[in-house]
Amino acid sequence: MATRIRVLPSGLVSKIAAGEVIERPASVVKELLENSLDAGSSNIRIEVELGGRKRIVVMDDGEGMSREDALLAFERHATSKIREEEDLLSIRTLGFRGEALPSIAAVSRTLLVTRTTDELSGTQILVEGGQVREVMETGSPPGTRVEVSDLFYNLPARRKFLRGVQTEMAHIIEVVTRMALAHFSVGFSLAHNKRVLFNLPPTQDERSRIRAILGKEVASQLVRIADSEGEGEMKGWATLPTYVRGSSKGIYIYVNGRYIKDKLISHAVLEAYRRLIPAKMYPVVILSISVPPSDVDVNVHPTKMEVRFRKPEQLHRWVSGSLRRALDHPLEGQTLEALEARKDYPFSSSPNFMIDEQGSSSSLWRMVGQIKGTYIVMEGEEGVVIVDQHAAHERVLYESLKRSLQTKTLPKQHFLVPQLIEMKEEEAQLLLGHREELARVGLDLEGFGGKTLAVNSVPSFLQGEDLASLLEALAEELAQWGEGGVLEGVLDRICVLLACHGAIKANRRLQEEEVRALLRRWEDTAYPATCPHGRPIFVKWSWRDLERWFKRS
């Protein structure tokens, strides 16, 4: 009987293997950039035509290769990065598999020109579809130039699945952006169809490169991250809670210089911003983590964008805690340039108020009035501030509740006669299941038979609240949290909801002394920029902003 299982020809094997590494033109750029960085390059130029479909050229001034090494570089699993199995535990380079060049050459026409500094001439190699067509001596500057043409010319089905020029170019720009935000001492230039998209010289000023790539608005809202733990080091930049985006694409995570996509670290980043930014909104974070190579496994996926950590829980706590501390003290470690850049930005991270109690000092903020019984308006020498009174009071109550949980000093209002609240059966049982957590925040309740709950006490600031609506909202919130929620997480959600229900409502006119008392308490909070849901509490316009708006400047 004839065999049905066959050994595939080497050419087909190469094409299949290439598909794991080279998915689109951006994959080519990524692999070549990693090679250039591993070669110690100071400047890297990228030229692209038709979104990489027609041509991709990457040129560097790195150490280059000899003729023998250049030929070996096109052999699969030939690499200078590792020698033996134990080396997989100490990888410090971006590449190590020996798959980049052979994978690229298997599905394109690839021309490599390279020269080391101690050679008088260089080497030129032409490979088409994985077959070496030409090897010759040539003149060239030190470094390496790789030209990739007609990507997937020998895989028409794969080429057909490439997206449009603009889409493929967007992926290439993202790849170069990721590299440039991690390697500030290396210059990067990118051109598409002979038009320069950006030219980034080597720099020690990280903020200037971030400004050039991500824009002035992002750069003006950055705080520095710098921390160490054991043999690990963490550094980078993060935007204040007042700057958010609707996508997580602005979160750049690097481990030992390698851009990665990691749910653990991404979760730690978002955990640091919890209760500071709105749900489904994201900050911009550029986070570079250095750990001993033995603590991270990068040999997980051919693209090397997934890793495994030896101590994931410890890493999560470190990242979240370090970032939260940086947000707690946003002015520490900031340069004068950074502070000046932020000074006139209207959505400041801190109100920086001194409330004028006597209405006499021109250097203080004076209350002008209320709008719609909801927004407090103030003016001062610097400009105009509008405060959302409900959001400000929410922040005050939330932080007060959190402190009371720690000190166990929460003021409570005890009812002489328990308040009986009838609810749906499942809601009553859910609340009784969290009776201990609710008692810690001053809400003491017990079952009173069937669907009825007896409320014995509430936090003092909730006196007079509609208890039925409050308990219904609490049940809904706890149901969303699900079974087995971590205690601190459950308590936090309870605190947020209680603060929301207890805060001054919109459309309520306040007396001037009530406003002053609220603003004094709000200014003393740890995070005055946003409410516990992450919404902004205030907006501040300088006189310059207003004059510019009205064309008076």
C-alpha positions in Angstrom: 0.0 0.0 0.0 1.4 3.4 -1.0 2.3 5.7 1.9 0.2 8.9 2.3 2.7 10.7 4.5 5.6 12.3 2.7 8.6 14.4 3.6 8.1 17.9 2.2 10.8 19.3 -0.1 13.2 21.7 1.5 11.9 24.7 -0.6 8.4 24.2 0.6 9.5 23.7 4.2 11.3 27.1 4.0 8.2 28.8 2.8 6.1 27.3 5.5 8.7 28.3 8.2 8.9 31.8 6.7 5.2 32.2 7.2 5.6 32.0 10.9 8.1 34.9 11.0 7.1 37.0 8.0 3.4 37.9 8.0 3.5 41.2 6.1 6.0 43.9 5.1 6.1 45.2 8.7 7.5 41.8 9.8 10.4 42.3 7.4 11.2 45.7 8.8 11.0 44.4 12.4 13.4 41.6 11.8 15.9 43.7 9.9 15.8 46.5 12.6 16.4 43.9 15.3 19.5 42.7 13.4 20.7 46.3 12.9 20.3 47.0 16.7 22.1 43.8 17.6 25.0 44.9 15.3 25.5 48.0 17.5 24.2 50.5 14.9 24.1 54.2 15.8 21.9 55.2 12.8 19.4 53.2 10.8 17.7 54.3 7.6 14.5 52.6 6.3 13.2 53.2 2.8 9.9 51.8 1.7 8.0 51.7 -1.6 4.3 51.0 -2.0 3.8 50.0 1.6 6.6 47.5 1.4 5.0 45.5 -1.4 7.5 46.6 -4.0 10.6 47.4 -2.0 12.0 47.6 1.6 15.6 48.8 2.3 17.2 48.9 5.7 20.7 50.5 6.0 22.8 50.7 9.2 26.3 51.6 10.3 26.7 48.6 12.5 29.6 46.2 12.7 28.8 44.5 9.4 29.7 40.9 8.4 32.6 39.1 6.6 31.9 37.2 3.4 31.7 33.9 5.2 29.4 35.2 7.9 27.2 36.9 5.3 26.7 33.6 3.5 26.0 31.7 6.7 23.4 34.3 7.7 21.1 33.0 4.9 21.3 29.5 6.4 18.3 28.6 8.6 19.2 28.6 12.3 22.7 30.0 11.7 23.3 32.7 14.3 26.1 34.5 16.2 23.8 35.1 19.2 23.9 31.7 20.9 26.2 28.7 20.9 24.6 26.0 23.1 21.3 25.2 24.9 22.4 27.0 28.1 22.6 30.2 26.2 18.8 30.3 25.9 18.8 31.2 29.6 21.0 34.3 29.1 19.8 35.9 25.8 20.6 39.6 25.7 20.1 40.2 22.0 16.9 40.9 20.1 17.5 38.1 17.7 18.8 34.7 18.4 16.9 32.1 16.3 18.8 32.5 13.1 15.5 32.7 11.1 15.2 36.3 10.1 17.3 36.5 6.9 16.5 33.0 5.6 12.8 33.5 6.2 12.8 36.9 4.3 14.9 35.5 1.5 12.6 32.5 1.1 9.7 34.7 0.1 11.3 37.6 -1.7 14.3 38.8 -3.8 16.8 39.8 -1.2 20.0 41.8 -1.9 22.5 42.1 1.0 25.6 44.3 1.0 27.8 44.3 4.1 31.3 45.3 5.2 33.2 45.2 8.4 35.4 48.1 9.5 38.6 46.2 9.1 37.9 45.1 5.5 38.7 47.2 2.5 35.8 45.9 0.4 32.4 44.5 1.2 30.3 41.5 0.1 27.2 41.5 -2.0 24.8 38.5 -2.0 21.6 38.2 -4.1 19.1 35.5 -3.0 15.8 34.8 -4.8 13.2 32.5 -3.3 15.8 31.1 -0.9 18.3 30.3 -3.7 21.7 32.1 -3.8 22.0 33.7 -7.3 25.0 35.9 -6.9 28.0 36.4 -4.5 30.5 39.1 -5.3 32.9 41.6 -3.9 31.8 45.2 -3.9 32.6 48.6 -2.5 30.5 49.8 0.4 30.7 51.8 3.7 31.0 49.8 6.9 27.7 48.4 8.0 24.9 46.4 6.3 22.3 47.2 3.7 19.4 44.8 3.0 17.1 45.4 0.1 13.9 43.2 0.0 11.9 43.4 -3.3 8.7 41.7 -4.5 7.7 40.3 -1.1 5.7 37.0 -1.5 6.3 37.0 -5.3 6.5 33.2 -5.1 3.5 32.9 -2.8 0.7 34.5 -4.8 -2.0 33.4 -2.4 -0.1 35.1 0.5 0.5 38.2 -1.5 -3.2 38.5 -2.4 -4.0 38.7 1.4 -1.8 41.8 1.9 -3.9 44.9 2.7 -3.8 48.2 0.9 -0.6 50.4 0.7 -1.8 52.8 3.5 -2.6 49.9 5.9 0.7 48.1 5.3 2.5 51.4 5.7 0.7 52.1 9.0 2.0 48.8 10.3 5.6 49.6 9.3 5.3 53.1 11.0 4.2 51.3 14.2 7.1 48.9 14.1 9.6 51.8 13.7 7.9 53.8 16.4 8.2 50.9 18.8 11.9 50.6 18.1 12.5 54.4 18.3 10.8 54.7 21.7 13.0 52.0 23.2 16.4 52.9 21.7 16.9 56.6 22.2 20.7 56.5 21.5 20.1 55.2 18.0 19.0 57.4 15.1 16.0 56.3 12.9 14.8 57.7 9.6 11.9 56.4 7.6 10.9 57.3 4.1 7.9 56.1 2.0 8.0 56.5 -1.8 11.0 58.9 -1.3 9.1 61.1 1.1 10.7 61.3 4.6 8.1 60.6 7.2 10.4 61.2 10.2 14.0 61.7 10.9 15.0 61.1 14.5 18.7 61.7 15.4 20.3 59.9 18.3 19.4 61.7 21.6 19.8 61.6 25.3 16.7 63.7 25.6 14.0 61.1 25.8 11.1 63.6 26.0 12.1 65.3 22.8 11.9 62.0 20.9 8.6 61.2 22.4 7.4 64.7 21.4 8.6 64.1 17.9 6.8 60.8 17.6 3.7 61.1 19.8 3.2 64.9 19.7 3.5 67.9 22.0 0.3 67.2 23.9 1.4 63.8 25.0 4.9 65.1 25.9 3.5 67.9 28.1 1.5 65.4 30.2 4.3 62.9 30.9 5.7 61.9 34.3 8.9 60.0 34.7 9.0 56.4 36.0 12.2 55.2 37.7 12.5 52.3 40.1 14.5 49.2 40.9 13.9 46.0 42.8 16.5 43.4 43.4 18.3 42.9 40.1 15.5 44.5 38.1 15.3 48.1 36.9 12.3 50.0 35.5 12.2 53.3 33.7 10.0 55.1 31.3 7.2 57.7 31.0 3.5 57.7 31.6 0.8 60.3 31.0 -1.1 62.0 33.8 -4.7 60.7 34.4 -6.0 63.8 32.6 -4.7 62.5 29.3 -6.5 59.4 28.0 -7.2 57.7 24.7 -9.8 55.4 23.5 -7.3 52.7 22.5 -4.5 50.8 24.3 -2.2 51.3 21.4 -0.3 54.0 23.3 1.0 51.4 25.9 4.5 50.4 24.9 6.1 47.7 27.0 9.7 46.6 26.6 11.6 43.8 28.5 15.4 43.9 28.1 15.0 46.2 25.1 12.5 44.0 23.3 9.0 45.2 22.6 6.5 42.7 23.8 2.7 42.2 24.1 2.0 40.9 27.6 -1.4 40.8 29.3 0.2 40.6 32.8 2.1 43.8 32.5 -0.7 45.6 30.6 -3.0 44.7 33.4 -0.5 46.0 36.0 -0.4 49.3 34.1 -4.1 49.7 34.0 -4.4 48.7 37.6 -2.2 51.7 38.5 -4.7 54.0 36.8 -7.7 52.3 38.3 -10.0 55.0 39.8 -8.0 57.7 38.0 -9.2 57.4 34.4 -12.6 56.4 32.9 -13.4 52.8 32.1 -12.5 51.7 28.6 -10.0 54.6 28.3 -6.2 54.2 28.3 -3.1 56.2 29.1 0.1 56.5 27.1 2.8 54.6 28.8 6.4 53.8 27.6 7.7 51.3 30.1 11.2 49.7 29.8 11.9 46.8 32.2 15.3 45.2 32.7 15.5 41.9 34.4 18.1 39.1 34.5 17.8 37.1 31.2 17.3 34.0 33.3 14.1 35.5 34.8 12.3 35.7 31.4 11.8 33.2 28.6 11.8 34.9 25.2 11.9 31.6 23.3 8.1 31.3 23.2 7.0 32.4 19.7 8.9 32.8 16.4 8.0 36.6 16.4 9.6 36.9 19.9 6.7 39.2 21.0 5.5 36.9 23.7 7.5 36.0 26.8 7.1 34.1 30.1 8.3 35.4 33.4 9.7 33.3 36.2 7.9 35.4 38.9 4.8 36.9 37.2 2.9 37.9 40.4 5.9 39.7 41.8 6.5 41.5 38.5 2.8 42.6 38.5 3.0 44.1 42.0 6.3 45.9 41.1 5.0 47.4 37.9 1.6 48.5 39.3 3.2 49.9 42.5 6.0 51.8 40.8 3.7 53.4 38.2 1.1 54.4 40.9 3.9 56.0 43.0 5.0 58.0 39.9 1.4 59.2 39.5 1.3 60.1 43.2 4.3 62.4 42.9 4.1 63.7 39.3 6.6 66.6 39.8 9.5 64.5 41.2 12.4 64.2 38.8 10.9 66.5 36.2 13.1 68.9 34.3 12.5 72.6 34.1 11.6 72.2 30.5 9.0 69.6 31.4 7.4 71.8 34.0 7.4 74.8 31.6 5.8 72.6 28.9 3.0 71.7 31.2 2.5 75.1 32.8 0.0 76.4 30.2 -1.7 73.2 29.4 -5.4 73.7 30.2 -6.1 70.3 31.6 -3.6 70.3 34.5 -3.1 67.3 36.8 -3.5 69.3 40.0 -5.7 72.4 40.7 -2.8 74.1 42.6 -5.4 76.3 44.3 -5.2 78.6 47.3 -8.8 79.6 48.0 -9.3 83.2 48.9 -11.2 83.1 52.2 -11.5 86.9 52.5 -12.0 87.9 48.9 -9.0 90.3 49.1 -5.8 88.8 47.8 -5.3 89.1 44.0 -3.0 86.1 44.0 -5.7 83.7 45.1 -8.6 82.0 43.4 -12.0 83.7 44.0 -15.3 82.1 43.5 -17.4 83.7 40.7 -20.5 81.5 41.0 -22.2 78.4 40.0 -23.5 77.3 36.6 -26.6 75.1 36.4 -26.2 74.4 40.1 -23.5 71.9 39.0 -20.3 73.7 38.1 -18.3 76.0 40.4 -16.5 78.9 38.5 -13.4 80.6 39.9 -11.0 83.2 38.6 -7.5 84.2 39.6 -4.3 85.8 38.2 -3.6 82.6 36.2 -7.0 82.2 34.5 -10.3 80.6 35.0 -11.2 77.2 36.6 -14.5 75.3 36.4 -15.1 72.5 38.9 -17.7 69.7 38.7 -19.0 69.8 42.3 -20.4 66.3 42.2 -17.2 64.8 40.9 -15.1 66.7 43.4 -17.2 65.6 46.3 -17.1 62.0 45.0 -13.3 62.1 45.2 -13.4 63.5 48.7 -15.8 60.8 50.0 -14.1 58.0 48.2 -10.7 58.8 49.7 -12.3 59.4 53.1 -13.9 55.9 52.9 -10.6 54.3 51.9 -8.8 55.9 54.8 -11.6 54.9 57.2 -11.2 51.3 56.1 -7.6 51.4 57.1 -8.1 53.2 60.4 -11.5 51.7 61.2 -12.8 55.1 62.2 -15.8 55.5 59.8 -18.6 57.6 61.4 -21.9 55.7 61.2 -25.5 56.7 61.5 -27.3 54.1 63.6 -31.1 53.8 63.2 -33.2 53.5 66.4 -35.6 51.4 64.3 -34.0 49.3 61.5 -35.0 50.4 58.0 -36.8 47.6 56.2 -36.1 47.4 52.5 -37.8 44.8 50.2 -35.7 43.6 47.2 -35.6 40.9 44.7 -34.7 37.6 46.2 -31.4 37.3 44.3 -30.4 40.8 45.1 -31.1 40.3 48.8 -29.0 37.1 48.9 -26.2 38.7 47.0 -26.0 41.6 49.5 -26.2 39.2 52.5 -23.3 37.2 50.9 -21.2 40.4 51.1 -22.5 41.4 54.6 -19.0 41.5 56.1 -17.6 43.8 53.4 -20.6 46.1 53.6 -20.2 46.3 57.4 -16.7 47.5 57.1 -17.9 50.6 55.2 -20.6 51.3 57.7 -23.5 49.6 56.0 -24.9 47.1 58.6 -27.7 44.9 57.3 -29.3 41.5 58.0 -32.0 39.3 56.6 -35.5 40.0 57.8 -37.2 37.1 56.2 -37.9 36.4 52.5 -36.9 39.3 50.3 -36.6 41.9 53.0 -33.4 43.3 54.5 -33.1 45.2 57.7 -30.6 48.1 57.6 -29.2 49.0 61.0 -26.7 51.7 60.1 -25.2 53.6 57.1 -22.2 55.8 56.8 -23.0 59.2 58.2 -22.6 61.0 54.8 -25.4 58.8 53.4 -28.0 60.0 56.0 -31.2 60.8 54.2 -30.3 58.8 51.0 -32.9 56.6 49.3 -31.8 53.3 50.8 -33.8 51.2 48.3 -32.0 52.7 45.3 -28.7 52.5 47.1 -29.0 48.7 47.9 -30.3 48.0 44.4 -27.3 49.7 42.9 -24.9 47.9 45.2 -26.4 44.6 44.3 -26.0 45.4 40.6 -22.4 46.4 41.1 -21.5 43.3 43.1 -23.2 41.1 40.5 -20.9 42.5 37.8 -17.9 41.8 40.0 -18.9 38.1 40.1 -18.2 35.3 42.5 -14.9 34.9 44.3 -13.9 38.6 43.9 -10.8 39.6 45.8 -11.8 41.3 49.0 -10.0 44.5 48.4 -11.5 44.8 44.9 -15.0 44.2 46.3 -14.5 46.9 49.0 -13.1 49.3 46.4 -16.2 49.0 44.2 -18.4 49.4 47.3 -16.5 52.6 48.2 -16.9 54.0 44.7 -20.6 53.4 44.7 -21.2 54.8 48.2 -19.2 57.9 47.3 -21.2 58.4 44.2 -24.5 58.1 46.0 -23.4 60.3 48.9 -21.8 63.1 46.8 -23.5 66.5 46.3 -25.8 66.1 43.3 -26.0 68.2 40.2 -28.5 71.0 40.1 -28.1 71.8 43.7 -27.3 75.4 44.6 -24.6 75.7 47.3 -23.9 78.5 49.7 -20.5 80.2 49.4 -19.2 78.7 52.6 -20.3 75.2 51.4 -18.3 75.8 48.2 -15.2 76.8 50.2 -15.4 73.8 52.5 -15.8 71.5 49.5 -12.9 73.0 47.7 -10.6 72.9 50.8 -11.4 69.2 51.3 -11.0 68.4 47.6 -7.6 70.1 47.3 -6.3 67.8 50.1 -7.1 64.6 48.2 -4.4 62.5 46.7 -5.8 62.5 43.2 -7.7 65.8 42.7 -7.7 65.5 38.9 -10.3 62.8 38.5 -13.3 61.3 40.3 -13.2 57.6 41.3 -14.8 56.7 37.9 -11.9 58.4 36.2 -13.8 61.4 34.9 -12.2 64.8 35.0 -13.1 67.0 38.0 -12.0 70.4 36.7 -10.7 72.3 33.7 -8.3 75.2 34.0 -7.9 77.8 31.2 -5.1 80.3 31.4 -5.9 83.9 30.3 -3.6 83.2 27.3 -5.8 80.3 26.3 -8.9 82.5 26.4 -7.3 85.4 24.5 -6.1 82.9 21.9 -9.6 81.5 21.6 -11.1 85.0 21.1 -8.3 86.0 18.7 -7.1 88.7 21.1 -3.5 87.5 21.3 
